[in-house]
Amino acid sequence: MRRINLRAAGMVAVAAGLVVATAACQSGSPTDPDDAASCGGKIATIGAFSGDNAGLVIPSLNGAKLAIKEHNDANPDCQITMEEFDSQGSGDTAVPFAQQIVQDSSFLGVIGGHFSGETAATAPIFDGAGVAMVSPSATRLDLTDSGWAVFHRVVGNDGTQGRAVAAYLVAQDAAKVFTIDDGSPYGAGIVDELKAAVGTDVEVESDKVQEEQQEFSTLVGKVQASGADYIFYGGYTREAAPLIRQLRDAGVDTPFIGPDGLYDPGFAEGAGGAAEGAIITCPCLPAEEAGGTFAADFEAEYGEAPGSYGAEGYDAATIFIEALKSGADTREAVLAFVNDYDAQGVSKYIAFDENGDVDPSRVVIWSYQIEGTDFVPLEPLSLS
């Protein structure tokens, strides 16, 4: 079991909007108030639920909602509530939400953060209050090396994804790759992991873009002059969509690879056809690979197949559901349950190491190809 950090958190609550995703908590026998704390409870979820990069996160949010709905429908006397805090992917926005959550003792756990930057910004706050975190999609390598006793993730990290992309480039006999990142903790981090993984096997030329940048003529010229065999972009949709559109408009047809930050319908749509054929990698499952009836249930509920991290969002919620069903009714008890969690999920078998990572042998990096606005599964990538 990992160390449980229960330091007091003297935070000041900050008013923030929230959305109630499910019904209010009603636990135990409805006629016996003494049993009210024995089952059910309230959790929070933080992520980019609106904004330019929301398409990456919404499937995970919907997966979590589905898990809670299924539980509440089957357990009318053991209701679980999830409240949504929309960070739009910004650490600055997420911090006051985290402060609000830790000041409300009824919140017993947090699904999130969904992006690495907001996770790094909020984890110290949750750690100080002993609030368990389970992220479906924050992949930056050092998130589990920072000493936070509360942080867990049900997804593989960028080191694994970087090695998979490096192995793919070597297998394709790439001589040179041009890497671009958006300077974000996630984007810069995964490019660094790729560079470390390729070593001297593939020549690397690099550049950066700025957040909210929309004009890339200078960068397009550099890519044209580089003679690179592949372009690898670390970042999110907002900048990547206009970048690939301007590359293709300039006649640059170099194959384009992006990691999970671009597994977002908004990327394909925003690129206006320029993303056709791009390869996207993700430590997330194709819908048909998920366990049980998850994919069919998701499609029945939302009218579409699960997208990026839908299954992982479902698994993150399930961990908290099982904790609350077990009778854990304090933050300390929930954290202890999460630390010791050991069960098959719909995305993978889930058990956390002392730092909060899942067993890397259970992580599979999938490749997808963009066809129109669809992300068509290709194959799992080798890690060597």
WOVENUR-V603166 format. One record per residue. N is the residue number from 1. RES is the residue in one letter. PHI is phi in whole degrees, 0 to 359 (999 if undefined). OMEGA is omega in whole degrees, 0 to 359 (NA if undefined). NEAR is the number of other C-alpha atoms within 10 Angstrom. Layout:
{{N | RES | PHI | OMEGA | NEAR} {N | RES | PHI | OMEGA | NEAR}}
//
This chain:
{{1 | M | 999 | 179 | 12} {2 | R | 280 | 178 | 16} {3 | R | 300 | 178 | 14} {4 | I | 262 | 181 | 18} {5 | N | 263 | 183 | 18} {6 | L | 239 | 178 | 16} {7 | R | 297 | 179 | 11} {8 | A | 292 | 180 | 10} {9 | A | 245 | 180 | 16} {10 | G | 273 | 183 | 12} {11 | M | 268 | 175 | 16} {12 | V | 261 | 182 | 11} {13 | A | 293 | 179 | 15} {14 | V | 241 | 181 | 14} {15 | A | 296 | 180 | 10} {16 | A | 206 | 178 | 12} {17 | G | 288 | 177 | 9} {18 | L | 210 | 180 | 12} {19 | V | 238 | 177 | 10} {20 | V | 276 | 186 | 12} {21 | A | 270 | 182 | 18} {22 | T | 219 | 185 | 16} {23 | A | 293 | 180 | 14} {24 | A | 293 | 187 | 14} {25 | C | 289 | 174 | 19} {26 | Q | 219 | 191 | 22} {27 | S | 243 | 178 | 25} {28 | G | 62 | 178 | 20} {29 | S | 288 | 183 | 15} {30 | P | 295 | 181 | 13} {31 | T | 257 | 184 | 8} {32 | D | 236 | 184 | 9} {33 | P | 297 | 180 | 11} {34 | D | 294 | 180 | 11} {35 | D | 265 | 190 | 13} {36 | A | 298 | 184 | 19} {37 | A | 266 | 188 | 18} {38 | S | 275 | 182 | 17} {39 | C | 202 | 180 | 25} {40 | G | 85 | 181 | 30} {41 | G | 153 | 186 | 29} {42 | K | 229 | 174 | 22} {43 | I | 233 | 177 | 23} {44 | A | 241 | 169 | 23} {45 | T | 221 | 182 | 27} {46 | I | 240 | 177 | 26} {47 | G | 180 | 180 | 28} {48 | A | 278 | 183 | 24} {49 | F | 272 | 170 | 23} {50 | S | 212 | 180 | 14} {51 | G | 102 | 189 | 12} {52 | D | 296 | 185 | 18} {53 | N | 249 | 185 | 23} {54 | A | 292 | 183 | 21} {55 | G | 301 | 179 | 22} {56 | L | 286 | 190 | 28} {57 | V | 257 | 185 | 27} {58 | I | 304 | 178 | 22} {59 | P | 301 | 178 | 26} {60 | S | 293 | 177 | 30} {61 | L | 302 | 181 | 28} {62 | N | 293 | 176 | 21} {63 | G | 298 | 178 | 29} {64 | A | 295 | 178 | 25} {65 | K | 300 | 180 | 20} {66 | L | 298 | 180 | 22} {67 | A | 300 | 181 | 22} {68 | I | 290 | 178 | 24} {69 | K | 299 | 180 | 18} {70 | E | 299 | 178 | 11} {71 | H | 297 | 184 | 19} {72 | N | 296 | 178 | 21} {73 | D | 296 | 183 | 11} {74 | A | 273 | 185 | 11} {75 | N | 225 | 185 | 17} {76 | P | 299 | 180 | 15} {77 | D | 260 | 181 | 17} {78 | C | 218 | 187 | 23} {79 | Q | 276 | 177 | 26} {80 | I | 240 | 180 | 27} {81 | T | 250 | 173 | 22} {82 | M | 237 | 178 | 25} {83 | E | 250 | 185 | 20} {84 | E | 262 | 176 | 20} {85 | F | 239 | 188 | 22} {86 | D | 273 | 181 | 22} {87 | S | 275 | 191 | 25} {88 | Q | 53 | 177 | 21} {89 | G | 82 | 185 | 25} {90 | S | 262 | 175 | 17} {91 | G | 298 | 180 | 20} {92 | D | 299 | 178 | 14} {93 | T | 285 | 184 | 18} {94 | A | 288 | 185 | 25} {95 | V | 301 | 178 | 21} {96 | P | 296 | 174 | 20} {97 | F | 297 | 179 | 26} {98 | A | 299 | 179 | 24} {99 | Q | 297 | 178 | 21} {100 | Q | 297 | 183 | 18} {101 | I | 296 | 184 | 27} {102 | V | 292 | 178 | 26} {103 | Q | 282 | 179 | 17} {104 | D | 257 | 188 | 10} {105 | S | 293 | 179 | 13} {106 | S | 285 | 175 | 15} {107 | F | 281 | 185 | 21} {108 | L | 255 | 179 | 27} {109 | G | 187 | 184 | 31} {110 | V | 224 | 167 | 28} {111 | I | 272 | 182 | 28} {112 | G | 136 | 350 | 28} {113 | G | 297 | 179 | 29} {114 | H | 269 | 176 | 28} {115 | F | 258 | 184 | 27} {116 | S | 293 | 182 | 25} {117 | G | 297 | 180 | 22} {118 | E | 292 | 177 | 25} {119 | T | 294 | 179 | 27} {120 | A | 297 | 181 | 21} {121 | A | 286 | 186 | 18} {122 | T | 261 | 184 | 23} {123 | A | 302 | 178 | 25} {124 | P | 299 | 179 | 20} {125 | I | 291 | 179 | 21} {126 | F | 293 | 179 | 27} {127 | D | 297 | 180 | 23} {128 | G | 296 | 181 | 19} {129 | A | 258 | 179 | 24} {130 | G | 68 | 181 | 28} {131 | V | 265 | 182 | 29} {132 | A | 297 | 175 | 31} {133 | M | 246 | 171 | 30} {134 | V | 229 | 181 | 28} {135 | S | 265 | 175 | 29} {136 | P | 276 | 194 | 31} {137 | S | 206 | 178 | 30} {138 | A | 277 | 193 | 26} {139 | T | 249 | 184 | 29} {140 | R | 302 | 190 | 23} {141 | L | 302 | 190 | 19} {142 | D | 282 | 179 | 14} {143 | L | 297 | 178 | 22} {144 | T | 260 | 177 | 20} {145 | D | 246 | 188 | 10} {146 | S | 260 | 175 | 13} {147 | G | 82 | 179 | 16} {148 | W | 281 | 183 | 24} {149 | A | 284 | 186 | 26} {150 | V | 259 | 190 | 30} {151 | F | 273 | 175 | 30} {152 | H | 220 | 172 | 28} {153 | R | 216 | 182 | 28} {154 | V | 261 | 186 | 32} {155 | V | 231 | 176 | 29} {156 | G | 290 | 184 | 26} {157 | N | 262 | 184 | 24} {158 | D | 291 | 175 | 26} {159 | G | 297 | 178 | 20} {160 | T | 295 | 181 | 22} {161 | Q | 292 | 177 | 28} {162 | G | 299 | 178 | 25} {163 | R | 295 | 180 | 22} {164 | A | 294 | 179 | 26} {165 | V | 293 | 178 | 27} {166 | A | 299 | 179 | 27} {167 | A | 297 | 178 | 20} {168 | Y | 296 | 181 | 18} {169 | L | 298 | 179 | 20} {170 | V | 295 | 180 | 15} {171 | A | 295 | 178 | 11} {172 | Q | 272 | 180 | 11} {173 | D | 59 | 178 | 12} {174 | A | 291 | 176 | 16} {175 | A | 268 | 184 | 15} {176 | K | 210 | 175 | 19} {177 | V | 236 | 176 | 27} {178 | F | 257 | 180 | 21} {179 | T | 262 | 179 | 24} {180 | I | 227 | 174 | 23} {181 | D | 223 | 185 | 26} {182 | D | 265 | 179 | 23} {183 | G | 78 | 179 | 17} {184 | S | 286 | 177 | 17} {185 | P | 305 | 179 | 17} {186 | Y | 289 | 186 | 23} {187 | G | 297 | 179 | 23} {188 | A | 294 | 182 | 19} {189 | G | 295 | 183 | 22} {190 | I | 286 | 174 | 26} {191 | V | 295 | 177 | 25} {192 | D | 300 | 179 | 17} {193 | E | 295 | 178 | 21} {194 | L | 296 | 180 | 24} {195 | K | 301 | 180 | 20} {196 | A | 296 | 184 | 14} {197 | A | 287 | 181 | 21} {198 | V | 283 | 179 | 21} {199 | G | 55 | 179 | 11} {200 | T | 261 | 182 | 9} {201 | D | 289 | 182 | 15} {202 | V | 226 | 176 | 18} {203 | E | 291 | 182 | 15} {204 | V | 235 | 168 | 19} {205 | E | 241 | 189 | 17} {206 | S | 227 | 171 | 17} {207 | D | 205 | 181 | 14} {208 | K | 231 | 169 | 15} {209 | V | 241 | 179 | 19} {210 | Q | 258 | 175 | 11} {211 | E | 300 | 181 | 14} {212 | E | 73 | 174 | 10} {213 | Q | 293 | 182 | 13} {214 | Q | 231 | 181 | 15} {215 | E | 241 | 191 | 13} {216 | F | 229 | 187 | 16} {217 | S | 299 | 179 | 13} {218 | T | 296 | 179 | 8} {219 | L | 295 | 178 | 17} {220 | V | 302 | 178 | 20} {221 | G | 297 | 179 | 13} {222 | K | 295 | 179 | 14} {223 | V | 296 | 178 | 23} {224 | Q | 303 | 184 | 15} {225 | A | 282 | 188 | 9} {226 | S | 285 | 185 | 15} {227 | G | 71 | 182 | 14} {228 | A | 292 | 177 | 19} {229 | D | 276 | 181 | 19} {230 | Y | 217 | 169 | 21} {231 | I | 250 | 174 | 22} {232 | F | 240 | 183 | 21} {233 | Y | 246 | 175 | 29} {234 | G | 256 | 181 | 27} {235 | G | 160 | 187 | 27} {236 | Y | 237 | 188 | 27} {237 | T | 300 | 191 | 24} {238 | R | 308 | 180 | 20} {239 | E | 267 | 185 | 24} {240 | A | 291 | 183 | 27} {241 | A | 296 | 177 | 22} {242 | P | 293 | 179 | 21} {243 | L | 296 | 182 | 24} {244 | I | 293 | 177 | 27} {245 | R | 296 | 180 | 18} {246 | Q | 288 | 174 | 20} {247 | L | 299 | 182 | 20} {248 | R | 292 | 178 | 17} {249 | D | 298 | 179 | 12} {250 | A | 274 | 178 | 13} {251 | G | 87 | 178 | 10} {252 | V | 277 | 182 | 15} {253 | D | 253 | 178 | 15} {254 | T | 303 | 179 | 18} {255 | P | 305 | 186 | 15} {256 | F | 246 | 177 | 19} {257 | I | 239 | 175 | 24} {258 | G | 226 | 176 | 24} {259 | P | 277 | 190 | 27} {260 | D | 298 | 177 | 25} {261 | G | 299 | 179 | 27} {262 | L | 254 | 175 | 27} {263 | Y | 281 | 191 | 29} {264 | D | 211 | 178 | 24} {265 | P | 307 | 179 | 20} {266 | G | 296 | 178 | 20} {267 | F | 292 | 180 | 28} {268 | A | 297 | 181 | 25} {269 | E | 292 | 181 | 16} {270 | G | 292 | 180 | 20} {271 | A | 282 | 176 | 20} {272 | G | 59 | 180 | 16} {273 | G | 96 | 182 | 18} {274 | A | 290 | 180 | 23} {275 | A | 275 | 181 | 27} {276 | E | 307 | 178 | 17} {277 | G | 87 | 179 | 17} {278 | A | 298 | 178 | 20} {279 | I | 261 | 178 | 23} {280 | I | 241 | 178 | 26} {281 | T | 252 | 183 | 27} {282 | C | 198 | 172 | 27} {283 | P | 278 | 181 | 28} {284 | C | 230 | 188 | 28} {285 | L | 277 | 162 | 26} {286 | P | 298 | 185 | 25} {287 | A | 305 | 185 | 21} {288 | E | 289 | 180 | 14} {289 | E | 268 | 181 | 14} {290 | A | 291 | 183 | 20} {291 | G | 281 | 175 | 15} {292 | G | 60 | 181 | 12} {293 | T | 258 | 186 | 10} {294 | F | 306 | 185 | 23} {295 | A | 299 | 180 | 23} {296 | A | 294 | 180 | 16} {297 | D | 294 | 179 | 17} {298 | F | 298 | 181 | 23} {299 | E | 295 | 178 | 13} {300 | A | 295 | 183 | 11} {301 | E | 282 | 189 | 13} {302 | Y | 245 | 178 | 13} {303 | G | 75 | 178 | 10} {304 | E | 204 | 179 | 12} {305 | A | 289 | 176 | 19} {306 | P | 299 | 175 | 25} {307 | G | 260 | 183 | 25} {308 | S | 300 | 174 | 29} {309 | Y | 64 | 174 | 31} {310 | G | 298 | 180 | 32} {311 | A | 293 | 180 | 33} {312 | E | 291 | 175 | 29} {313 | G | 297 | 177 | 32} {314 | Y | 299 | 180 | 26} {315 | D | 294 | 180 | 27} {316 | A | 299 | 178 | 28} {317 | A | 295 | 182 | 28} {318 | T | 299 | 179 | 20} {319 | I | 300 | 179 | 23} {320 | F | 290 | 177 | 30} {321 | I | 302 | 181 | 23} {322 | E | 295 | 178 | 18} {323 | A | 298 | 182 | 24} {324 | L | 291 | 176 | 28} {325 | K | 297 | 181 | 20} {326 | S | 288 | 182 | 15} {327 | G | 102 | 176 | 17} {328 | A | 297 | 185 | 22} {329 | D | 230 | 173 | 21} {330 | T | 229 | 178 | 19} {331 | R | 298 | 179 | 19} {332 | E | 298 | 182 | 18} {333 | A | 291 | 178 | 19} {334 | V | 295 | 180 | 23} {335 | L | 298 | 178 | 27} {336 | A | 298 | 179 | 19} {337 | F | 296 | 181 | 20} {338 | V | 296 | 179 | 25} {339 | N | 305 | 185 | 24} {340 | D | 264 | 184 | 14} {341 | Y | 299 | 186 | 17} {342 | D | 202 | 185 | 13} {343 | A | 199 | 175 | 11} {344 | Q | 286 | 173 | 12} {345 | G | 256 | 176 | 20} {346 | V | 279 | 179 | 22} {347 | S | 267 | 183 | 28} {348 | K | 183 | 171 | 23} {349 | Y | 285 | 188 | 17} {350 | I | 241 | 168 | 22} {351 | A | 210 | 187 | 21} {352 | F | 260 | 173 | 20} {353 | D | 279 | 186 | 16} {354 | E | 296 | 179 | 15} {355 | N | 262 | 179 | 20} {356 | G | 102 | 177 | 25} {357 | D | 272 | 171 | 21} {358 | V | 281 | 179 | 21} {359 | D | 303 | 181 | 16} {360 | P | 299 | 179 | 12} {361 | S | 290 | 179 | 8} {362 | R | 269 | 185 | 13} {363 | V | 270 | 177 | 20} {364 | V | 237 | 177 | 23} {365 | I | 266 | 180 | 24} {366 | W | 263 | 172 | 22} {367 | S | 255 | 179 | 27} {368 | Y | 230 | 175 | 25} {369 | Q | 238 | 181 | 21} {370 | I | 280 | 174 | 21} {371 | E | 233 | 188 | 15} {372 | G | 67 | 174 | 16} {373 | T | 248 | 181 | 19} {374 | D | 263 | 174 | 16} {375 | F | 255 | 187 | 23} {376 | V | 268 | 180 | 16} {377 | P | 299 | 176 | 18} {378 | L | 255 | 183 | 14} {379 | E | 194 | 170 | 14} {380 | P | 293 | 180 | 16} {381 | L | 266 | 175 | 20} {382 | S | 291 | 178 | 16} {383 | L | 259 | 180 | 15} {384 | S | 211 | NA | 12}}
//
